[in-house]
Amino acid sequence: MSKLELSYSGYVCAPYLHDHRSVELKDYWMKSKNIERLYFSTGTFSSDSKPYFEESNNHYLVAKFRDNHQIAKDLERFNQNKISFVFDIRDDLFHIATDETTNFISVYYLEYGESEEDVRELASLLINRDKIEVAGYGHMETFCTTPLKFTFPYSQSILVLEVATEKSHQSVKKYCDQTRKDANRKGMTMTSLVSLSILDCLK
């Protein structure tokens, strides 16, 4: 009897290379019932994470999905020579409904394997930040036709924040940087992985 695997919702960032395969993937996700939202964005990797992901790209399709197993099948079918990232949300920390539009997604990793109590404490700090609409904690998986040179050691401790505001991407990045510094001062080491500036909502 096969073991039942849990499925998770989350986020996927697939490189948009302005080629036929990228366009096919975009069109496929536009029609997919598994995709709740689809964005076109730029991705900026931090200096801490960039050595692990030399094959990263600048432009990404960013999607919020319902089932990570289906996303894995999609990326195996449309695999590329630049890295795709899947962030499975294992723990929804909070979701605050606002009238603002999501224009920034910030992804971090926690370096020291914080306990569940630590993550809850982090959530209580983040929920007081008025521009953060959604916070989720989970795992990361990567897809690429070229094997990664180094194994990323923090893939089991990923924090994803959705920021909803009309302010500029530069302003929002500063806001997220300050949030990270506040958390670090409380002893929780949030390290930036990638900042995704949303340019257009496709779905």
C-alpha positions, 0 to 999 in steps of 0.5 A: 500500500502506497504511503499517502503524501500530504499536499501543500499550498504555496508559491512558485517562482519560475524564470521567465526567459522570454523564450518559447518554453517560458511563454508555454508555461505562462499560458499553461498556468493562466489556465490551470485551476491549481494556480490562484494568482499569477504575477510577472516580477523581478527577483533580487537575490541577497548577497548571502544567498546568491553563492548558492544560486548562481543560475538564478534569473532576473525575471520570474513568473510568480504563482500562488498554488493550491497543490505542490505535487501538481507544481512539481509535475509542471516544473518537470515538464517545463524544466529550464537551465535557470533555477525554479523555486517552490516554497511549500507553506507548511504553517500559515502564520497569519492572513490579514485581509486588506484593500491593498494589492500585493506588490512585493513578496519577500522570502527569508530563511531561518539559519538556526532551525528555530523551534515551533515556539520561536516561529510563533514568537516571530509571527507575533512580531510580524503580525504587528507590521501593518503592511504584511498581509500574509506570512507562511513558514515552510520548505523550499525545493528547486528545479533546474536542468543544471545541477546546483553546485552547492546544497542550500542548507536552510531549505527546511526553514523558509519564511514567505511574506506578502506585502500589500501597499501602494508604495514603491518597490524600493520603499517596500524593500526598506520596510522589509529590511527593517522588519528583518532587523527587528526580528534579528534584534530579538534573537531570531535570525531572518536572512533574506533569500530573494525579494520579488517585486511584482510588475504585473498581475497576470491572473 
